[in-house]
Each structure stands twice: as structure tokens, then as C-alpha cells.
């Protein structure tokens, strides 16, 4: 937060995929802010609503001006976070949200070559490009076949688990948004044939994929059971 800026009272999250849901859960745990999650897929929106206790989940298109108004975009104490998993939509979301009156806009951009152009638009206050930064870590963790779990530092309440998808897993062949994973589990990224792939809601899990999964402390046992 910049010096002199009032604390945000509302955060609107566009996208109920793994990252969007994770952010909403963390904001709920922190408290002190109204949270609105926008997700256009009905089943995924219902799933997010089940997982979240203090967040208003709307089944709606975040690119709709009416939706942004309903979510409370207008206001000097509102922040907007675009996490749909699609760079172009995230940028358009921020442009529209700023036009509707949000005070601060954040866009997740996976393709780093977009960053200079997006920054020049002036409508996005902060650009997140998580996949480039974690790719090096993922490759390091997945380099050895024997390294199947990496404990996070004490700053994060959980573990990163390196798991491999086999034909025995019922979720093989399904999109992430269609899988009901244990509460407290989020797929951070996937490794497929040596390439790091963003694990957004439309990502289809395939046999042979290696998944880097973040499991909160209370969910570690259930996650291990699931993948065993």
C-alpha cells in the first residue's frame, strides 16, 4: 500500500480458479475486508461458495460493467485483482474496473513479454507474473525422483507436495475446475514433458503430469491419501 492510501475495505477477485480461490481464502483468514469473487462457470462458482465462508461469490462475467457495479467496484477503498488465468482477460478486467472506479488494480500476467505494454496502459497498478518466478523452484524441486515433498518455511502454514498423476487417479483427464479437491489444497503449477504449465481452472490434468501442490497444514494428510 502506498503511503497516504486509505486501507482497502473491499477486494474484488475476478476468477475462481486455484489462484483466485487461494487468495480469497487468505483474505478471509486475515479479516477486515469485504471480499467478492466473480466466477462465470456455475459449477466452479458453487464449489468456491462451499469453500469460502465470508466471501460473496457471484456467478457472473467479470467483464460485464453491470457485474462490476453490483460487486461494488466504484469506491476509493476498493481493490480489484484479476486472476482468471487468461492474460488478455485480466488486462481488460483491470481496464474496465478502473473505468468503473476501483482505486487499485492488479493483473496476473503469465507472459512476461506483455508486462511492459501492460504497464504503459496506466490502468494496472501492479503486475503479478508468478509462473516465471516459481518455474526455477519447480524445476529444482522436481529434479530428483526421490524428492516427493518439500516443507515450506515457517512463513507458510503448510507444505509443497510434488505428486505424479497416474492412470489410477480418477481426476486424470478432467479440468481443474471440475475436480473437488480437499479443502486447503491448491495446485500451484504443473510439469508436463519437461515444461512448466500454469495450473488455471481450464488446465486438464493428464496421466504423467507432475503437480506442485500447496497443502495447508490441516489438509496434508488428506492430500497424501488422495495422491497415494
RODO-753461 format. One record per residue (C-alpha): residue number from 0; residue in one letter; x, y, z. Coordinates in steps of 0.25 Angstrom, whole numbers, plus 5000, padded with zeros to 4 digits. Example, Ala and Ser with C-alpha at 12.3 -4.5 7.8 and 13.67 -1.06 7.14 Angstrom:
// residues 2
<r><nr>0</nr><rest>A</rest><px>5049</px><py>4982</py><pz>5031</pz></r>
<r><nr>1</nr><rest>S</rest><px>5055</px><py>4996</py><pz>5029</pz></r>
END
This chain:
// residues 228
<r><nr>0</nr><rest>X</rest><px>5000</px><py>5000</py><pz>5000</pz></r>
<r><nr>1</nr><rest>X</rest><px>5005</px><py>5014</py><pz>4996</pz></r>
<r><nr>2</nr><rest>X</rest><px>5008</px><py>5024</py><pz>5007</pz></r>
<r><nr>3</nr><rest>X</rest><px>4995</px><py>5032</py><pz>5009</pz></r>
<r><nr>4</nr><rest>X</rest><px>4986</px><py>5022</py><pz>5003</pz></r>
<r><nr>5</nr><rest>X</rest><px>4974</px><py>5018</py><pz>5012</pz></r>
<r><nr>6</nr><rest>X</rest><px>4973</px><py>5003</py><pz>5015</pz></r>
<r><nr>7</nr><rest>X</rest><px>4965</px><py>4995</py><pz>5005</pz></r>
<r><nr>8</nr><rest>X</rest><px>4951</px><py>4991</py><pz>5011</pz></r>
<r><nr>9</nr><rest>X</rest><px>4947</px><py>4983</py><pz>4999</pz></r>
<r><nr>10</nr><rest>X</rest><px>4954</px><py>4974</py><pz>4989</pz></r>
<r><nr>11</nr><rest>X</rest><px>4948</px><py>4968</py><pz>4977</pz></r>
<r><nr>12</nr><rest>X</rest><px>4955</px><py>4956</py><pz>4971</pz></r>
<r><nr>13</nr><rest>X</rest><px>4952</px><py>4952</py><pz>4956</pz></r>
<r><nr>14</nr><rest>X</rest><px>4954</px><py>4937</py><pz>4954</pz></r>
<r><nr>15</nr><rest>X</rest><px>4950</px><py>4926</py><pz>4963</pz></r>
<r><nr>16</nr><rest>X</rest><px>4962</px><py>4917</py><pz>4959</pz></r>
<r><nr>17</nr><rest>X</rest><px>4972</px><py>4911</py><pz>4968</pz></r>
<r><nr>18</nr><rest>X</rest><px>4979</px><py>4924</py><pz>4970</pz></r>
<r><nr>19</nr><rest>X</rest><px>4967</px><py>4933</py><pz>4972</pz></r>
<r><nr>20</nr><rest>X</rest><px>4961</px><py>4923</py><pz>4982</pz></r>
<r><nr>21</nr><rest>X</rest><px>4974</px><py>4923</py><pz>4989</pz></r>
<r><nr>22</nr><rest>X</rest><px>4975</px><py>4938</py><pz>4990</pz></r>
<r><nr>23</nr><rest>X</rest><px>4960</px><py>4939</py><pz>4995</pz></r>
<r><nr>24</nr><rest>X</rest><px>4963</px><py>4928</py><pz>5006</pz></r>
<r><nr>25</nr><rest>X</rest><px>4975</px><py>4936</py><pz>5011</pz></r>
<r><nr>26</nr><rest>X</rest><px>4968</px><py>4949</py><pz>5011</pz></r>
<r><nr>27</nr><rest>X</rest><px>4957</px><py>4942</py><pz>5019</pz></r>
<r><nr>28</nr><rest>X</rest><px>4967</px><py>4937</py><pz>5029</pz></r>
<r><nr>29</nr><rest>X</rest><px>4973</px><py>4951</py><pz>5030</pz></r>
<r><nr>30</nr><rest>X</rest><px>4960</px><py>4958</py><pz>5032</pz></r>
<r><nr>31</nr><rest>X</rest><px>4956</px><py>4973</py><pz>5032</pz></r>
<r><nr>32</nr><rest>X</rest><px>4952</px><py>4974</py><pz>5017</pz></r>
<r><nr>33</nr><rest>X</rest><px>4939</px><py>4970</py><pz>5009</pz></r>
<r><nr>34</nr><rest>X</rest><px>4942</px><py>4960</py><pz>4998</pz></r>
<r><nr>35</nr><rest>X</rest><px>4935</px><py>4958</py><pz>4985</pz></r>
<r><nr>36</nr><rest>X</rest><px>4939</px><py>4946</py><pz>4976</pz></r>
<r><nr>37</nr><rest>X</rest><px>4934</px><py>4947</py><pz>4962</pz></r>
<r><nr>38</nr><rest>X</rest><px>4933</px><py>4933</py><pz>4954</pz></r>
<r><nr>39</nr><rest>X</rest><px>4926</px><py>4931</py><pz>4941</pz></r>
<r><nr>40</nr><rest>X</rest><px>4925</px><py>4916</py><pz>4942</pz></r>
<r><nr>41</nr><rest>X</rest><px>4913</px><py>4911</py><pz>4950</pz></r>
<r><nr>42</nr><rest>X</rest><px>4919</px><py>4899</py><pz>4956</pz></r>
<r><nr>43</nr><rest>X</rest><px>4932</px><py>4905</py><pz>4959</pz></r>
<r><nr>44</nr><rest>X</rest><px>4925</px><py>4917</py><pz>4966</pz></r>
<r><nr>45</nr><rest>X</rest><px>4917</px><py>4907</py><pz>4974</pz></r>
<r><nr>46</nr><rest>X</rest><px>4930</px><py>4900</py><pz>4978</pz></r>
<r><nr>47</nr><rest>X</rest><px>4936</px><py>4913</py><pz>4982</pz></r>
<r><nr>48</nr><rest>X</rest><px>4924</px><py>4917</py><pz>4990</pz></r>
<r><nr>49</nr><rest>X</rest><px>4925</px><py>4904</py><pz>4998</pz></r>
<r><nr>50</nr><rest>X</rest><px>4940</px><py>4906</py><pz>5001</pz></r>
<r><nr>51</nr><rest>X</rest><px>4938</px><py>4921</py><pz>5006</pz></r>
<r><nr>52</nr><rest>X</rest><px>4931</px><py>4925</py><pz>5018</pz></r>
<r><nr>53</nr><rest>X</rest><px>4932</px><py>4941</py><pz>5017</pz></r>
<r><nr>54</nr><rest>X</rest><px>4933</px><py>4943</py><pz>5003</pz></r>
<r><nr>55</nr><rest>X</rest><px>4921</px><py>4947</py><pz>4993</pz></r>
<r><nr>56</nr><rest>X</rest><px>4922</px><py>4938</py><pz>4981</pz></r>
<r><nr>57</nr><rest>X</rest><px>4915</px><py>4943</py><pz>4969</pz></r>
<r><nr>58</nr><rest>X</rest><px>4913</px><py>4934</py><pz>4957</pz></r>
<r><nr>59</nr><rest>X</rest><px>4915</px><py>4945</py><pz>4947</pz></r>
<r><nr>60</nr><rest>X</rest><px>4924</px><py>4950</py><pz>4935</pz></r>
<r><nr>61</nr><rest>X</rest><px>4935</px><py>4960</py><pz>4941</pz></r>
<r><nr>62</nr><rest>X</rest><px>4936</px><py>4967</py><pz>4928</pz></r>
<r><nr>63</nr><rest>X</rest><px>4921</px><py>4972</py><pz>4930</pz></r>
<r><nr>64</nr><rest>X</rest><px>4920</px><py>4986</py><pz>4934</pz></r>
<r><nr>65</nr><rest>X</rest><px>4907</px><py>4983</py><pz>4942</pz></r>
<r><nr>66</nr><rest>X</rest><px>4914</px><py>4972</py><pz>4949</pz></r>
<r><nr>67</nr><rest>X</rest><px>4926</px><py>4981</py><pz>4954</pz></r>
<r><nr>68</nr><rest>X</rest><px>4915</px><py>4991</py><pz>4958</pz></r>
<r><nr>69</nr><rest>X</rest><px>4908</px><py>4980</py><pz>4966</pz></r>
<r><nr>70</nr><rest>X</rest><px>4921</px><py>4976</py><pz>4972</pz></r>
<r><nr>71</nr><rest>X</rest><px>4924</px><py>4990</py><pz>4977</pz></r>
<r><nr>72</nr><rest>X</rest><px>4935</px><py>4994</py><pz>4968</pz></r>
<r><nr>73</nr><rest>X</rest><px>4932</px><py>5009</py><pz>4970</pz></r>
<r><nr>74</nr><rest>X</rest><px>4940</px><py>5014</py><pz>4982</pz></r>
<r><nr>75</nr><rest>X</rest><px>4953</px><py>5019</py><pz>4987</pz></r>
<r><nr>76</nr><rest>X</rest><px>4954</px><py>5008</py><pz>4997</pz></r>
<r><nr>77</nr><rest>X</rest><px>4953</px><py>4996</py><pz>4986</pz></r>
<r><nr>78</nr><rest>X</rest><px>4964</px><py>4988</py><pz>4980</pz></r>
<r><nr>79</nr><rest>X</rest><px>4962</px><py>4979</py><pz>4968</pz></r>
<r><nr>80</nr><rest>X</rest><px>4970</px><py>4966</py><pz>4966</pz></r>
<r><nr>81</nr><rest>X</rest><px>4969</px><py>4959</py><pz>4952</pz></r>
<r><nr>82</nr><rest>X</rest><px>4973</px><py>4945</py><pz>4953</pz></r>
<r><nr>83</nr><rest>X</rest><px>4965</px><py>4938</py><pz>4942</pz></r>
<r><nr>84</nr><rest>X</rest><px>4977</px><py>4930</py><pz>4936</pz></r>
<r><nr>85</nr><rest>X</rest><px>4976</px><py>4938</py><pz>4923</pz></r>
<r><nr>86</nr><rest>X</rest><px>4985</px><py>4950</py><pz>4921</pz></r>
<r><nr>87</nr><rest>X</rest><px>4977</px><py>4957</py><pz>4912</pz></r>
<r><nr>88</nr><rest>X</rest><px>4964</px><py>4956</py><pz>4920</pz></r>
<r><nr>89</nr><rest>X</rest><px>4972</px><py>4960</py><pz>4932</pz></r>
<r><nr>90</nr><rest>X</rest><px>4976</px><py>4973</py><pz>4926</pz></r>
<r><nr>91</nr><rest>X</rest><px>4963</px><py>4976</py><pz>4920</pz></r>
<r><nr>92</nr><rest>X</rest><px>4957</px><py>4973</py><pz>4934</pz></r>
<r><nr>93</nr><rest>X</rest><px>4966</px><py>4984</py><pz>4940</pz></r>
<r><nr>94</nr><rest>X</rest><px>4963</px><py>4994</py><pz>4930</pz></r>
<r><nr>95</nr><rest>X</rest><px>4948</px><py>4992</py><pz>4932</pz></r>
<r><nr>96</nr><rest>X</rest><px>4950</px><py>4992</py><pz>4947</pz></r>
<r><nr>97</nr><rest>X</rest><px>4958</px><py>5005</py><pz>4947</pz></r>
<r><nr>98</nr><rest>X</rest><px>4947</px><py>5011</py><pz>4938</pz></r>
<r><nr>99</nr><rest>X</rest><px>4936</px><py>5007</py><pz>4948</pz></r>
<r><nr>100</nr><rest>X</rest><px>4944</px><py>5014</py><pz>4959</pz></r>
<r><nr>101</nr><rest>X</rest><px>4953</px><py>5004</py><pz>4967</pz></r>
<r><nr>102</nr><rest>X</rest><px>4965</px><py>5010</py><pz>4974</pz></r>
<r><nr>103</nr><rest>X</rest><px>4975</px><py>4999</py><pz>4971</pz></r>
<r><nr>104</nr><rest>X</rest><px>4976</px><py>4989</py><pz>4960</pz></r>
<r><nr>105</nr><rest>X</rest><px>4985</px><py>4976</py><pz>4960</pz></r>
<r><nr>106</nr><rest>X</rest><px>4986</px><py>4967</py><pz>4948</pz></r>
<r><nr>107</nr><rest>X</rest><px>4993</px><py>4953</py><pz>4947</pz></r>
<r><nr>108</nr><rest>X</rest><px>5001</px><py>4953</py><pz>4935</pz></r>
<r><nr>109</nr><rest>X</rest><px>5007</px><py>4939</py><pz>4931</pz></r>
<r><nr>110</nr><rest>X</rest><px>5014</px><py>4944</py><pz>4918</pz></r>
<r><nr>111</nr><rest>X</rest><px>5025</px><py>4953</py><pz>4923</pz></r>
<r><nr>112</nr><rest>X</rest><px>5027</px><py>4960</py><pz>4909</pz></r>
<r><nr>113</nr><rest>X</rest><px>5013</px><py>4966</py><pz>4912</pz></r>
<r><nr>114</nr><rest>X</rest><px>5018</px><py>4973</py><pz>4924</pz></r>
<r><nr>115</nr><rest>X</rest><px>5024</px><py>4986</py><pz>4918</pz></r>
<r><nr>116</nr><rest>X</rest><px>5012</px><py>4988</py><pz>4909</pz></r>
<r><nr>117</nr><rest>X</rest><px>5002</px><py>4986</py><pz>4921</pz></r>
<r><nr>118</nr><rest>X</rest><px>5010</px><py>4995</py><pz>4930</pz></r>
<r><nr>119</nr><rest>X</rest><px>5009</px><py>5006</py><pz>4919</pz></r>
<r><nr>120</nr><rest>X</rest><px>4994</px><py>5006</py><pz>4919</pz></r>
<r><nr>121</nr><rest>X</rest><px>4993</px><py>5012</py><pz>4933</pz></r>
<r><nr>122</nr><rest>X</rest><px>4981</px><py>5005</py><pz>4937</pz></r>
<r><nr>123</nr><rest>X</rest><px>4989</px><py>4993</py><pz>4944</pz></r>
<r><nr>124</nr><rest>X</rest><px>4995</px><py>4997</py><pz>4957</pz></r>
<r><nr>125</nr><rest>X</rest><px>5002</px><py>4984</py><pz>4960</pz></r>
<r><nr>126</nr><rest>X</rest><px>5006</px><py>4973</py><pz>4950</pz></r>
<r><nr>127</nr><rest>X</rest><px>5008</px><py>4958</py><pz>4956</pz></r>
<r><nr>128</nr><rest>X</rest><px>5015</px><py>4948</py><pz>4948</pz></r>
<r><nr>129</nr><rest>X</rest><px>5016</px><py>4937</py><pz>4957</pz></r>
<r><nr>130</nr><rest>X</rest><px>5020</px><py>4926</py><pz>4947</pz></r>
<r><nr>131</nr><rest>X</rest><px>5033</px><py>4931</py><pz>4943</pz></r>
<r><nr>132</nr><rest>X</rest><px>5038</px><py>4933</py><pz>4958</pz></r>
<r><nr>133</nr><rest>X</rest><px>5033</px><py>4919</py><pz>4962</pz></r>
<r><nr>134</nr><rest>X</rest><px>5038</px><py>4911</py><pz>4950</pz></r>
<r><nr>135</nr><rest>X</rest><px>5052</px><py>4911</py><pz>4955</pz></r>
<r><nr>136</nr><rest>X</rest><px>5048</px><py>4906</py><pz>4968</pz></r>
<r><nr>137</nr><rest>X</rest><px>5039</px><py>4895</py><pz>4962</pz></r>
<r><nr>138</nr><rest>X</rest><px>5050</px><py>4890</py><pz>4953</pz></r>
<r><nr>139</nr><rest>X</rest><px>5059</px><py>4890</py><pz>4965</pz></r>
<r><nr>140</nr><rest>X</rest><px>5049</px><py>4882</py><pz>4974</pz></r>
<r><nr>141</nr><rest>X</rest><px>5045</px><py>4872</py><pz>4963</pz></r>
<r><nr>142</nr><rest>X</rest><px>5059</px><py>4869</py><pz>4958</pz></r>
<r><nr>143</nr><rest>X</rest><px>5060</px><py>4857</py><pz>4967</pz></r>
<r><nr>144</nr><rest>X</rest><px>5051</px><py>4845</py><pz>4967</pz></r>
<r><nr>145</nr><rest>X</rest><px>5052</px><py>4843</py><pz>4981</pz></r>
<r><nr>146</nr><rest>X</rest><px>5048</px><py>4857</py><pz>4985</pz></r>
<r><nr>147</nr><rest>X</rest><px>5033</px><py>4856</py><pz>4987</pz></r>
<r><nr>148</nr><rest>X</rest><px>5030</px><py>4866</py><pz>4998</pz></r>
<r><nr>149</nr><rest>X</rest><px>5037</px><py>4880</py><pz>5001</pz></r>
<r><nr>150</nr><rest>X</rest><px>5034</px><py>4886</py><pz>5014</pz></r>
<r><nr>151</nr><rest>X</rest><px>5031</px><py>4901</py><pz>5013</pz></r>
<r><nr>152</nr><rest>X</rest><px>5038</px><py>4911</py><pz>5022</pz></r>
<r><nr>153</nr><rest>X</rest><px>5031</px><py>4915</py><pz>5035</pz></r>
<r><nr>154</nr><rest>X</rest><px>5025</px><py>4927</py><pz>5028</pz></r>
<r><nr>155</nr><rest>X</rest><px>5015</px><py>4918</py><pz>5021</pz></r>
<r><nr>156</nr><rest>X</rest><px>5005</px><py>4909</py><pz>5028</pz></r>
<r><nr>157</nr><rest>X</rest><px>5007</px><py>4896</py><pz>5020</pz></r>
<r><nr>158</nr><rest>X</rest><px>5015</px><py>4888</py><pz>5010</pz></r>
<r><nr>159</nr><rest>X</rest><px>5018</px><py>4888</py><pz>4996</pz></r>
<r><nr>160</nr><rest>X</rest><px>5016</px><py>4873</py><pz>4991</pz></r>
<r><nr>161</nr><rest>X</rest><px>5022</px><py>4868</py><pz>4978</pz></r>
<r><nr>162</nr><rest>X</rest><px>5012</px><py>4858</py><pz>4972</pz></r>
<r><nr>163</nr><rest>X</rest><px>5011</px><py>4850</py><pz>4959</pz></r>
<r><nr>164</nr><rest>X</rest><px>4997</px><py>4847</py><pz>4953</pz></r>
<r><nr>165</nr><rest>X</rest><px>4995</px><py>4832</py><pz>4949</pz></r>
<r><nr>166</nr><rest>X</rest><px>4984</px><py>4825</py><pz>4941</pz></r>
<r><nr>167</nr><rest>X</rest><px>4979</px><py>4821</py><pz>4955</pz></r>
<r><nr>168</nr><rest>X</rest><px>4975</px><py>4835</py><pz>4959</pz></r>
<r><nr>169</nr><rest>X</rest><px>4960</px><py>4838</py><pz>4956</pz></r>
<r><nr>170</nr><rest>X</rest><px>4963</px><py>4852</py><pz>4953</pz></r>
<r><nr>171</nr><rest>X</rest><px>4972</px><py>4849</py><pz>4941</pz></r>
<r><nr>172</nr><rest>X</rest><px>4966</px><py>4855</py><pz>4928</pz></r>
<r><nr>173</nr><rest>X</rest><px>4958</px><py>4865</py><pz>4936</pz></r>
<r><nr>174</nr><rest>X</rest><px>4960</px><py>4880</py><pz>4937</pz></r>
<r><nr>175</nr><rest>X</rest><px>4964</px><py>4886</py><pz>4950</pz></r>
<r><nr>176</nr><rest>X</rest><px>4951</px><py>4894</py><pz>4951</pz></r>
<r><nr>177</nr><rest>X</rest><px>4943</px><py>4881</py><pz>4951</pz></r>
<r><nr>178</nr><rest>X</rest><px>4951</px><py>4874</py><pz>4962</pz></r>
<r><nr>179</nr><rest>X</rest><px>4947</px><py>4874</py><pz>4976</pz></r>
<r><nr>180</nr><rest>X</rest><px>4960</px><py>4874</py><pz>4983</pz></r>
<r><nr>181</nr><rest>X</rest><px>4961</px><py>4874</py><pz>4999</pz></r>
<r><nr>182</nr><rest>X</rest><px>4959</px><py>4888</py><pz>5005</pz></r>
<r><nr>183</nr><rest>X</rest><px>4972</px><py>4894</py><pz>5008</pz></r>
<r><nr>184</nr><rest>X</rest><px>4979</px><py>4889</py><pz>4995</pz></r>
<r><nr>185</nr><rest>X</rest><px>4982</px><py>4897</py><pz>4983</pz></r>
<r><nr>186</nr><rest>X</rest><px>4990</px><py>4892</py><pz>4970</pz></r>
<r><nr>187</nr><rest>X</rest><px>5001</px><py>4903</py><pz>4968</pz></r>
<r><nr>188</nr><rest>X</rest><px>5007</px><py>4898</py><pz>4955</pz></r>
<r><nr>189</nr><rest>X</rest><px>5009</px><py>4886</py><pz>4946</pz></r>
<r><nr>190</nr><rest>X</rest><px>5021</px><py>4880</py><pz>4940</pz></r>
<r><nr>191</nr><rest>X</rest><px>5017</px><py>4873</py><pz>4926</pz></r>
<r><nr>192</nr><rest>X</rest><px>5028</px><py>4867</py><pz>4918</pz></r>
<r><nr>193</nr><rest>X</rest><px>5039</px><py>4876</py><pz>4924</pz></r>
<r><nr>194</nr><rest>X</rest><px>5031</px><py>4889</py><pz>4922</pz></r>
<r><nr>195</nr><rest>X</rest><px>5024</px><py>4897</py><pz>4933</pz></r>
<r><nr>196</nr><rest>X</rest><px>5010</px><py>4899</py><pz>4931</pz></r>
<r><nr>197</nr><rest>X</rest><px>5001</px><py>4909</py><pz>4938</pz></r>
<r><nr>198</nr><rest>X</rest><px>4990</px><py>4902</py><pz>4946</pz></r>
<r><nr>199</nr><rest>X</rest><px>4978</px><py>4910</py><pz>4944</pz></r>
<r><nr>200</nr><rest>X</rest><px>4963</px><py>4905</py><pz>4944</pz></r>
<r><nr>201</nr><rest>X</rest><px>4963</px><py>4901</py><pz>4930</pz></r>
<r><nr>202</nr><rest>X</rest><px>4976</px><py>4892</py><pz>4931</pz></r>
<r><nr>203</nr><rest>X</rest><px>4973</px><py>4878</py><pz>4928</pz></r>
<r><nr>204</nr><rest>X</rest><px>4981</px><py>4868</py><pz>4937</pz></r>
<r><nr>205</nr><rest>X</rest><px>4987</px><py>4857</py><pz>4929</pz></r>
<r><nr>206</nr><rest>X</rest><px>4994</px><py>4844</py><pz>4933</pz></r>
<r><nr>207</nr><rest>X</rest><px>5009</px><py>4846</py><pz>4935</pz></r>
<r><nr>208</nr><rest>X</rest><px>5007</px><py>4861</py><pz>4939</pz></r>
<r><nr>209</nr><rest>X</rest><px>5015</px><py>4865</py><pz>4951</pz></r>
<r><nr>210</nr><rest>X</rest><px>5008</px><py>4875</py><pz>4960</pz></r>
<r><nr>211</nr><rest>X</rest><px>5013</px><py>4884</py><pz>4970</pz></r>
<r><nr>212</nr><rest>X</rest><px>5002</px><py>4885</py><pz>4981</pz></r>
<r><nr>213</nr><rest>X</rest><px>5001</px><py>4894</py><pz>4993</pz></r>
<r><nr>214</nr><rest>X</rest><px>4994</px><py>4887</py><pz>5004</pz></r>
<r><nr>215</nr><rest>X</rest><px>4991</px><py>4895</py><pz>5017</pz></r>
<r><nr>216</nr><rest>X</rest><px>4995</px><py>4888</py><pz>5030</pz></r>
<r><nr>217</nr><rest>X</rest><px>4982</px><py>4882</py><pz>5033</pz></r>
<r><nr>218</nr><rest>X</rest><px>4980</px><py>4877</py><pz>5019</pz></r>
<r><nr>219</nr><rest>X</rest><px>4993</px><py>4870</py><pz>5017</pz></r>
<r><nr>220</nr><rest>X</rest><px>4989</px><py>4856</py><pz>5021</pz></r>
<r><nr>221</nr><rest>X</rest><px>4976</px><py>4856</py><pz>5012</pz></r>
<r><nr>222</nr><rest>X</rest><px>4985</px><py>4861</py><pz>5000</pz></r>
<r><nr>223</nr><rest>X</rest><px>4995</px><py>4850</py><pz>5002</pz></r>
<r><nr>224</nr><rest>X</rest><px>4983</px><py>4840</py><pz>5003</pz></r>
<r><nr>225</nr><rest>X</rest><px>4977</px><py>4846</py><pz>4990</pz></r>
<r><nr>226</nr><rest>X</rest><px>4990</px><py>4844</py><pz>4982</pz></r>
<r><nr>227</nr><rest>X</rest><px>4994</px><py>4831</py><pz>4988</pz></r>
END
